[in-house]
Amino acid sequence: MTTAKKSASVLPIMDMVSGLWMSQTLVTAHERDVFGRYAKAPGMTPRELALLLGLHERPVEQLVTGCAALGLLERHGEGYRNTPMTEQYLVRGRPDYVGGWVEIVSRHDYPGWLRLDEALGSNRPTAWDSERQSSLFDEDDEVMLESFWEGMSAISRPTARALAEAVDLSATGKLMDVGGGGAAYAIELCRAYPQLQTTIFDLPFVCKLTHEKVLDAGLDDRISLAPGDFFTDELPGGQDAILLSMILHDWDVPDCKRLLRSCFDALAPGGCLLISELLVADTKDGPVDAALMSLAMLVETFGRNYTGDEYSSWLTEAGFVDVQVRPFTAPAANGVVIGRKP
């Protein structure tokens, strides 16, 4: 007697196919400020929301139902209200608002993702014109100027807090955040470590955009700005620690190694380098967030997300010792690779 082989479920494939449906439900509701309106008037019915939006009731009811199914809204009497998650993260003006990240992904990344096969065939980014621009980080790109830095700050703030718990910087005096535009990491690390003095090294136009955030945080006495290009300009030396957060995944291997050597030279003896990233597993079979972020780098940059083993070998090659990988959980990173300069 033979035992029938149990067939695999098709449901995971269906979930993958409908991923665009879910993301566009969120994006469209956010763009229409549905969550902001429910923050002001919880309990609104779809009919009342449609009147506010100047839209027909049928599509608004469908959108609201979809948001409720995704956990973005919940029933409240005859109408709906924001869930606690939505109230905290998707209402403009709230301290933990991440809508900037929703905007930059929807406006900038999604068009490139829809051309993923083209990126695969050409080995070139599709989210921006790599033939005309020298870099994704172009000060003339209006979408990037309007949304990128706010979007990055939205996911960087909680990641910086997690990093502050994963490493001990209590004995660190001077830390330089290379490519730290937006100041999210510098601000959160300074708040976590009162003795810390930080420098943000980034492109001149990014430093100008960042200056206001430093002033708003009241930390202009502890956070300085050093404009420059980390591939052509020497990094300020004598640093006790250097942070590279979500930087190396933008570049190919030779450029990564070049930047690591520059960081080594800028550190004081005994100083440490911190690489905070979504690390791909050494077996290169996950995790999902790191693997998909790596594909995002295919449509966005000439880099990819690397493994802890890869970073460790590059650090050792650059002269670092006591290299280690410390995992943690956060929106923009799942670990930090640490190396010390002898």
C-alpha positions as CSV (number, residue, x, y, z in Angstrom):
1,M,0.0,0.0,0.0
2,T,1.4,3.4,-1.0
3,T,1.0,6.5,1.0
4,A,-0.1,9.5,-1.0
5,K,2.4,12.3,-1.0
6,K,1.0,15.4,0.8
7,S,1.0,18.3,-1.6
8,A,2.6,21.6,-0.7
9,S,0.3,24.6,0.0
10,V,-0.1,27.2,-2.7
11,L,-1.0,29.8,-0.1
12,P,2.5,31.3,0.3
13,I,2.6,31.9,-3.4
14,M,-0.8,33.6,-3.3
15,D,0.5,35.8,-0.5
16,M,3.5,36.8,-2.5
17,V,1.4,37.7,-5.5
18,S,-0.9,39.8,-3.4
19,G,2.0,41.7,-1.8
20,L,1.5,44.6,-4.2
21,W,-2.2,44.8,-3.2
22,M,-1.3,45.2,0.4
23,S,1.4,47.8,-0.1
24,Q,-0.8,49.9,-2.4
25,T,-3.6,49.8,0.1
26,L,-1.3,51.3,2.7
27,V,0.3,53.8,0.3
28,T,-3.0,55.1,-1.1
29,A,-4.6,55.4,2.4
30,H,-1.5,57.3,3.6
31,E,-1.4,59.6,0.5
32,R,-5.1,60.5,1.1
33,D,-4.4,61.1,4.8
34,V,-7.0,58.6,5.9
35,F,-5.1,57.9,9.1
36,G,-4.8,61.6,9.9
37,R,-8.5,62.1,9.4
38,Y,-9.3,59.1,11.7
39,A,-7.0,60.5,14.3
40,K,-9.1,63.6,14.4
41,A,-12.5,61.9,14.1
42,P,-12.4,58.3,15.2
43,G,-15.7,56.4,14.5
44,M,-16.2,57.9,11.0
45,T,-18.2,55.8,8.6
46,P,-16.9,55.2,5.1
47,R,-19.7,57.5,3.9
48,E,-18.5,60.3,6.2
49,L,-14.9,59.8,5.1
50,A,-15.9,59.9,1.5
51,L,-17.6,63.2,2.0
52,L,-14.4,64.6,3.6
53,L,-12.2,63.3,0.7
54,G,-14.6,64.4,-2.0
55,L,-14.8,60.8,-3.4
56,H,-17.5,58.3,-4.1
57,E,-18.6,56.1,-1.2
58,R,-18.0,52.7,-2.9
59,P,-14.2,53.0,-3.4
60,V,-13.7,54.6,0.0
61,E,-15.6,51.7,1.6
62,Q,-13.4,49.2,-0.2
63,L,-10.3,51.1,0.8
64,V,-11.4,51.3,4.5
65,T,-12.3,47.6,4.5
66,G,-8.9,46.7,3.1
67,C,-7.2,48.8,5.8
68,A,-9.2,47.1,8.5
69,A,-8.3,43.7,7.1
70,L,-4.6,44.6,7.2
71,G,-4.8,45.8,10.8
72,L,-4.5,49.5,9.9
73,L,-8.0,50.3,11.0
74,E,-10.5,48.7,13.4
75,R,-14.3,48.8,13.8
76,H,-15.5,51.5,16.3
77,G,-19.3,51.7,16.7
78,E,-20.8,52.2,13.3
79,G,-17.5,53.3,11.8
80,Y,-13.8,52.8,12.2
81,R,-10.8,54.1,14.0
82,N,-7.0,53.8,13.8
83,T,-5.4,50.8,15.4
84,P,-2.8,51.6,18.1
85,M,0.0,50.8,15.6
86,T,-1.4,53.2,13.0
87,E,-2.0,55.9,15.6
88,Q,1.6,55.7,16.7
89,Y,3.4,55.3,13.3
90,L,1.2,56.6,10.5
91,V,-0.3,59.9,11.8
92,R,1.7,62.9,10.6
93,G,3.4,64.9,13.4
94,R,3.7,62.0,15.9
95,P,7.1,61.4,17.3
96,D,7.4,57.9,15.8
97,Y,5.9,58.8,12.4
98,V,7.3,56.5,9.6
99,G,5.2,57.9,6.8
100,G,8.3,59.4,5.3
101,W,9.6,55.9,4.6
102,V,6.2,55.0,3.0
103,E,6.5,58.0,0.7
104,I,10.1,57.4,-0.4
105,V,9.5,53.7,-1.1
106,S,6.2,54.4,-3.0
107,R,7.5,57.4,-5.0
108,H,11.0,56.3,-5.7
109,D,11.5,52.5,-5.1
110,Y,8.3,51.0,-6.5
111,P,8.8,52.3,-10.1
112,G,12.3,50.7,-10.1
113,W,10.9,47.4,-8.6
114,L,8.4,47.2,-11.5
115,R,11.5,47.0,-13.8
116,L,13.3,44.4,-11.7
117,D,13.8,42.1,-14.7
118,E,15.4,45.0,-16.5
119,A,17.8,45.5,-13.6
120,L,18.5,41.8,-13.6
121,G,19.4,41.9,-17.3
122,S,21.4,45.1,-17.3
123,N,23.1,44.9,-13.9
124,R,22.2,48.6,-13.5
125,P,19.8,50.4,-11.2
126,T,16.3,51.1,-12.5
127,A,15.0,53.5,-9.8
128,W,17.0,56.4,-11.2
129,D,18.8,57.3,-14.4
130,S,22.2,55.8,-13.8
131,E,23.3,56.9,-17.3
132,R,22.7,60.6,-16.5
133,Q,23.3,60.8,-12.8
134,S,26.6,60.0,-11.2
135,S,24.9,58.8,-8.0
136,L,21.6,58.0,-6.5
137,F,22.3,60.8,-4.0
138,D,21.8,63.7,-6.4
139,E,21.0,67.1,-5.0
140,D,18.9,67.9,-8.1
141,D,16.6,64.9,-7.6
142,E,13.4,66.5,-6.2
143,V,11.9,63.3,-5.0
144,M,15.1,62.5,-3.0
145,L,15.2,66.0,-1.5
146,E,11.5,66.0,-0.6
147,S,11.2,62.5,0.9
148,F,14.5,60.5,1.1
149,W,16.0,62.1,4.2
150,E,12.7,62.2,6.1
151,G,12.1,58.6,5.1
152,M,15.5,57.4,6.2
153,S,15.1,59.2,9.5
154,A,11.8,57.5,10.2
155,I,13.4,54.0,10.2
156,S,16.8,55.2,11.5
157,R,15.5,56.6,14.8
158,P,14.3,53.2,16.3
159,T,17.3,51.4,14.7
160,A,19.7,53.8,16.4
161,R,18.0,53.2,19.8
162,A,18.4,49.5,19.3
163,L,22.1,50.0,18.3
164,A,22.7,52.1,21.4
165,E,21.6,49.0,23.5
166,A,23.6,46.5,21.4
167,V,27.0,48.3,21.9
168,D,28.6,50.0,24.8
169,L,29.8,53.5,24.0
170,S,30.0,54.7,27.6
171,A,33.8,55.0,27.3
172,T,33.7,56.6,23.8
173,G,34.4,60.3,23.6
174,K,34.4,61.1,19.8
175,L,32.2,59.2,17.3
176,M,32.0,60.0,13.6
177,D,28.9,59.0,11.7
178,V,30.1,58.6,8.0
179,G,27.2,59.2,5.7
180,G,25.0,60.1,8.7
181,G,22.8,62.7,6.9
182,G,19.6,63.4,8.8
183,A,21.4,63.0,12.1
184,A,19.0,60.3,13.4
185,Y,21.9,58.1,14.7
186,A,23.9,61.0,16.1
187,I,20.9,62.4,17.9
188,E,19.8,59.1,19.4
189,L,23.4,58.0,20.4
190,C,24.0,61.4,22.0
191,R,20.8,61.0,24.0
192,A,21.8,57.5,25.1
193,Y,25.4,58.5,26.0
194,P,25.7,62.0,27.6
195,Q,29.5,62.1,27.2
196,L,29.5,61.5,23.5
197,Q,30.6,64.1,21.0
198,T,29.7,63.3,17.4
199,T,30.6,64.4,13.9
200,I,28.5,63.7,10.8
201,F,30.5,63.4,7.7
202,D,28.4,63.7,4.5
203,L,28.0,65.5,1.3
204,P,27.8,69.4,1.6
205,F,24.1,69.7,0.5
206,V,23.2,66.9,3.0
207,C,25.0,68.7,5.8
208,K,22.9,71.8,5.0
209,L,19.7,69.7,5.2
210,T,20.9,68.1,8.5
211,H,21.8,71.2,10.3
212,E,18.2,72.1,11.1
213,K,17.5,68.7,12.6
214,V,20.5,69.1,14.9
215,L,19.3,72.5,16.0
216,D,15.8,71.2,16.6
217,A,17.2,68.5,18.8
218,G,19.1,71.0,20.8
219,L,22.4,69.2,20.3
220,D,24.4,71.6,18.2
221,D,26.9,71.7,21.0
222,R,27.6,68.0,20.7
223,I,27.0,67.3,17.0
224,S,29.2,68.9,14.4
225,L,28.9,68.6,10.6
226,A,31.9,67.9,8.3
227,P,31.0,68.3,4.6
228,G,32.8,66.1,2.2
229,D,32.8,63.0,-0.1
230,F,34.0,59.9,1.6
231,F,35.5,58.5,-1.6
232,T,37.5,61.6,-2.5
233,D,38.1,63.4,0.8
234,E,40.1,62.4,3.8
235,L,38.0,61.5,6.8
236,P,38.7,63.6,10.0
237,G,41.1,61.7,12.1
238,G,41.5,60.8,15.8
239,Q,38.1,59.2,16.1
240,D,37.3,56.9,19.0
241,A,34.5,55.2,17.0
242,I,33.2,55.4,13.5
243,L,29.7,54.3,12.4
244,L,28.7,53.1,9.0
245,S,24.9,52.6,9.1
246,M,23.2,51.5,5.9
247,I,26.1,52.8,3.9
248,L,28.1,49.9,2.6
249,H,25.1,48.1,1.0
250,D,25.0,51.0,-1.5
251,W,28.4,50.1,-3.0
252,D,30.2,47.3,-4.7
253,V,33.0,45.3,-3.0
254,P,36.0,47.3,-4.1
255,D,34.3,50.6,-3.0
256,C,33.4,49.0,0.4
257,K,36.9,47.9,1.0
258,R,38.2,51.4,0.0
259,L,35.9,53.0,2.5
260,L,36.8,50.6,5.3
261,R,40.5,51.4,4.8
262,S,39.7,55.1,5.1
263,C,37.8,54.5,8.3
264,F,40.8,52.5,9.7
265,D,43.1,55.5,9.0
266,A,40.7,57.9,10.7
267,L,40.4,55.9,13.9
268,A,42.7,56.5,16.9
269,P,44.6,53.4,18.1
270,G,42.1,51.3,20.0
271,G,39.2,52.9,18.2
272,C,36.3,50.8,16.9
273,L,34.4,50.7,13.6
274,L,30.6,49.8,13.8
275,I,28.9,48.5,10.7
276,S,25.1,48.5,11.2
277,E,23.2,46.7,8.4
278,L,20.5,44.2,7.5
279,L,22.9,41.3,7.3
280,V,22.3,38.5,4.9
281,A,22.7,35.1,6.5
282,D,26.1,33.6,5.9
283,T,24.3,30.7,4.1
284,K,22.6,33.3,1.8
285,D,19.1,31.9,2.3
286,G,17.6,34.8,4.2
287,P,16.4,36.4,6.3
288,V,13.6,37.9,4.2
289,D,14.1,41.5,5.1
290,A,17.8,41.5,4.4
291,A,17.4,39.4,1.2
292,L,14.7,41.7,-0.2
293,M,16.7,44.8,0.8
294,S,19.5,43.4,-1.2
295,L,17.2,43.2,-4.2
296,A,16.2,46.8,-3.5
297,M,19.9,47.6,-3.8
298,L,19.8,46.0,-7.3
299,V,17.2,48.5,-8.5
300,E,18.7,51.4,-6.4
301,T,22.5,51.1,-6.4
302,F,25.5,49.1,-7.6
303,G,25.7,47.4,-4.3
304,R,23.9,44.6,-2.3
305,N,23.4,43.5,1.2
306,Y,26.4,41.5,2.5
307,T,26.9,38.8,5.1
308,G,28.5,39.0,8.5
309,D,31.3,36.7,7.2
310,E,32.0,39.0,4.3
311,Y,32.2,42.1,6.5
312,S,34.4,40.3,9.0
313,S,36.9,39.2,6.3
314,W,37.1,42.7,4.9
315,L,37.7,44.2,8.3
316,T,40.4,41.7,9.0
317,E,42.0,42.5,5.6
318,A,41.9,46.2,6.4
319,G,43.8,45.6,9.6
320,F,41.0,45.4,12.2
321,V,41.2,42.9,15.1
322,D,38.7,41.4,17.6
323,V,36.1,41.4,14.9
324,Q,32.6,40.3,16.0
325,V,29.0,40.3,14.9
326,R,26.3,41.2,17.4
327,P,22.7,40.6,16.3
328,F,19.8,42.8,17.3
329,T,16.3,43.6,16.0
330,A,15.3,46.9,14.4
331,P,13.6,48.2,11.3
332,A,16.8,49.1,9.4
333,A,19.3,46.6,10.8
334,N,19.5,43.1,12.3
335,G,23.1,43.3,13.5
336,V,26.3,45.3,14.0
337,V,29.8,44.1,12.9
338,I,32.5,45.6,15.1
339,G,36.2,45.8,14.5
340,R,38.9,47.4,16.6
341,K,42.0,49.2,15.4
342,P,45.1,47.9,17.2
